[in-house]
Amino acid sequence: MNNLKGKKIILGVTGGIAAYKTCELIRLLVKNGAEVRVVMTESAQEFITPLTLETLAKNKVYTTTFEKQRVEKIEHISLANWGDCILIAPATANIIAKITHGIADDLLSTMCLATPVSIPILIAPAMNAMMWSNEATQDNIQILKLRKNIRIFGPGEGLLACGVIGAGRMLEPGELAAMTAGVFVEPLFLGKKIIVTAGPTRERIDPVRFISNDSSGKMGYAIAEAASNLGAEVILISGPTEIAAPKNVKKIDIITAEEMNAAVMNNIEGCDVFVAAAAVADYRVEQVNAQKIKKNENNQNLMLSLVRNPDILANVACLKHPPLTVGFAAETENVIVNAKQKLASKKIDIIAANLVGDGIGFNNDQNALTVLTRLGESFEIPEQSKSSLAYELMRIVADFSVLN
């Protein structure tokens, strides 16, 4: 996290139980060379005292718009222009709604409204699972994702303070510190074209049934967003998901493996890096029924003839002038052995391997990866949010491309 050295970070703390984690967050930011100034809402002070955060940050903590001040120094304006970025952690549904709709009724929300568009505002949501999934909150998040200077970090999934297991947990301080550092990373892929595939494919059986898998697309979308933030021109080729496309990313929607293969090949010219994060169906039904298949009481078995789908990753890797190719190996057993076999058989440059099944990998906000390269290198990326994981993976890809 050397990118934090000398950076000026405004930490906004709002009224959630996760406010206690800001002590560790401040410690990590300061340890890595950042100067931190804290802005607390009135509700945040019910969970943790300004004196505690002031002691850790070694700077004054700001709590109100109407503190005694010099006439020539307007607090929310001077703060907005002082920082290199604003990190709001925890960010409650309330502050998210205020920033979305331009409400400025306390120091933190007023400061955000006065912040120049050139300064990133980083939002780490933390709230009850029902509040996070509420349509109003999700609408607000989608609006914020479209704004040039706003990034959403998380939330994660797990046991919440209310006793419910679900989405809404603030990311851990280490993850937030690393992701904040990522904001200041030099554009490693500036001028590069990267294609990312994501999500599942669907192979029709008849008009109402299809063969698919549990992929949510979260990892692929996180990679596309990270690559874009690192300076690349990104094309995201996605199967059916419920995720909005990252901003500044061109998205191509497909349904079947054959459609994905065609979309990749139609856009592969000039591509520098190809990341195959999609969970592509290996087989499709040879003959799709034009009408719904009816249940036959005289026959308890239904036989479907399946044929192989195109191997998109192998097709790209065997081009005359292939881009740097990155594949994924989602395995239920023998993860490393199977990943090494896939790396060699498909003749690709890098493979990211992970365990799936029983709540691991698919449809999860967290993951861990073992990254192997054709040069025999091995990197372990410990469990963390897929957003954070994507940056770690793309740094490995960038280093590999420089060496080769």
Beta strands, then each sheet from edge to edge (+ up, - down):
strand 1: 8-13
strand 2: 35-40
strand 3: 61-62
strand 4: 85-91
strand 5: 121-125
strand 6: 150-152
strand 7: 156-159
strand 8: 165-169
strand 9: 193-198
strand 10: 203-206
strand 11: 209-211
strand 12: 233-238
strand 13: 249-253
strand 14: 273-276
strand 15: 283-285
strand 16: 306-308
strand 17: 324-331
strand 18: 350-355
strand 19: 366-373
strand 20: 378-385
sheet 1: 3+ 2+ 1+ 4+ 5+ 6+
sheet 2: 7+ 8-
sheet 3: 13+ 12+ 9+ 14+ 17+ 18+ 19- 20+
sheet 4: 10+ 11-
sheet 5: 15+ 16-
end
